[in-house]
Amino acid sequence: MKRLINDGYDVVEELLEGYCLAHSDYVELKQDCNRVIVSKKMSSEPRVRIIVGGGSGHEPAFLGYVGKDFADAAAVGNVNTSPSPEYCYAAVKAVDAGKGCLFVYGNYAGDVMNFDMAAELAAEEGIRVETVTTTDDIYSSENVQDRRGVAGNVFVFKVAGSAAAKGYDLDKVKALTQKANANTYSIGVALSSSTLPVTGEPIFEMQDGDMEVGMGIHGEPGIERTKLEKADVVVSQLIDHILADSKLKSGDEIELLINGLGGLALMDQYICYRKAHLLLAEKGIKIYKSLVGNYVTSMDMVGMSISVIKLDQELKQLLDHPCDAPYFKVAY
Amino acid sequence: MKRLINDGYDVVEELLEGYCLAHSDYVELKQDCNRVIVSKKMSSEPRVRIIVGGGSGHEPAFLGYVGKDFADAAAVGNVNTSPSPEYCYAAVKAVDAGKGCLFVYGNYAGDVMNFDMAAELAAEEGIRVETVTTTDDIYSSENVQDRRGVAGNVFVFKVAGSAAAKGYDLDKVKALTQKANANTYSIGVALSSSTLPVTGEPIFEMQDGDMEVGMGIHGEPGIERTKLEKADVVVSQLIDHILADSKLKSGDEIELLINGLGGLALMDQYICYRKAHLLLAEKGIKIYKSLVGNYVTSMDMVGMSISVIKLDQELKQLLDHPCDAPYFKVAY
């Protein structure tokens, strides 16, 4: 095992305690609920509140996106496990300002069940909560609504946070967030499993020198296990999948994210970025802005994913709206 | 090998091309010298220019710290290899504005030789170049002036960039940068070697489940190879070394950096941060601000380092001065 942890059962509490100590100017744990991270930079205006969340092990997702004019709270589950309905509900109670809340999280069965129960609990108290589940992982299903959410989350969260920051009502914030999700496409490749803290073992075995295109961020199976190819070959495969699924064409404008899964050298991420950029530019696709780095990880998994969001003027303005969270800053 | 690269001999050129494409609003490659990254956000006022640099494989160092009111250029060497004197000199020629330049880089024999030669070449043209070599790695030598520079570089670079941004002259910028370096203490622990791109092999063998306290960012030997301990035990050892060397005492104020070496999960970095914070707080040391993440890496090495900079009012103001580089932002 190459993890630097204490008891594997304590990782989430210690992560959250450490995170809130390190970023005490941005966030705090909700009183009486140590699995809800709340922004200290929440607007004093009553606005729609954005609540993100999911299992731990994807840091800086989801807690790293709680801050000013971005997400207002995150509900945090155990490693690769949904937060309980109580946590999701506690997040609503912590931040609701009478304008309703939007849950934005990855489309996984456990998360859907728990966040939905929390929304019902809130409704019983007269708090309106709407939901957008992210479905950007193009390999995870042929049916878009059945797809999982992966690193493209970041674009969707950003649009939700900006829409709320602009003071839009809940229906409009939800519609814009749905639009962002519908325009976002991701696919990943893994070179190794992550290591589970409790067992100290990988989730699955993977030979050194193998790779698996299409694998999910919890180790969900990909297309096939093959020998590791050169970066340019792998990136070309991923871009081909994205182009086929997204129907992006010459003249379209996108934002591009190369996301490290936790254990991949940043050098490699930029080498992958280079090829993705060149391939898209060859097709006449305009790259408006780019993100490179570890945005949604799988702990120590070696691998990366490529995400694109197809832009129009409305989405560009929302993505460019100022915000200030520990892991996402757009200058004011 | 768990690297996603093309030909191992091409990694630096492809990294730089990818980096400049991804961050084209911040930086560009110097014309006619594809190993010098120059800020596009350099002040139009003639100020002292800050030039950082060193071998590749430490991304986001050094190029990630080139931006507005931070470093003005980076000279980039091959993996774990100093940039040539020509590159260092080209960086001076690219940015000097008549107020002189400050080289700030880690104290390694190859870097010292090459940057010094470049400073001599510049002097022959009447351009004054001064140098501060960083020496924060407390385990690397008993003699402070012989120590290597590691992740504490970030604090030193930041102070240099802020001092130049304030319009101070070269003597004052140098003196403040020296002061920052003298107040900075780092020590690391490795759980694995990095993988060299050209060979696809680790620099040294390390058994799974072993660790080495004191190891340098190029794999320089540490204190001893031992069985991996729990995070809290490892962090306590590192903090003990820092306290013994720095003579920090109750009432002192610091900024604290937990730096991931490239392959360590961010979850683990926050678990380590938690313990470091608690141990320092127990000693009555005040933590003014904190940084957690991959700031100076060793490609895919699994491990982390702890750095502290002892603060006074002057250093606090310099560390808090606004700047905007892809990997370091302080709000304006």
Interface residues (C-beta under 8 A of the other chain):
Chain A: M1 K2 R3 L4 I5 N6 D7 V11 E14 L15 E17 G18 Y19 L21 A22 H23 S56 G57 E59 P60 V189 L191 S192 S194 P197 D208 G209 L228 K230 A231 D232 V234 I258 G262 G263 L264 A265 L266 M267 D268 Y270 I271 C272 Y273 R274 K275 H277 L278 S290 V292 N294 T297 M299 D300 V302 G303 M304 D324 K329 A331 Y332
Chain B: M1 K2 R3 L4 I5 N6 D7 V11 E14 L15 E17 G18 Y19 L21 A22 H23 S56 G57 E59 P60 V189 L191 S192 S194 P197 D208 G209 L228 K230 A231 D232 V234 I258 G262 G263 L264 A265 L266 M267 D268 Y270 I271 C272 Y273 R274 K275 H277 L278 S290 V292 N294 T297 M299 D300 V302 G303 M304 D324 K329 A331 Y332
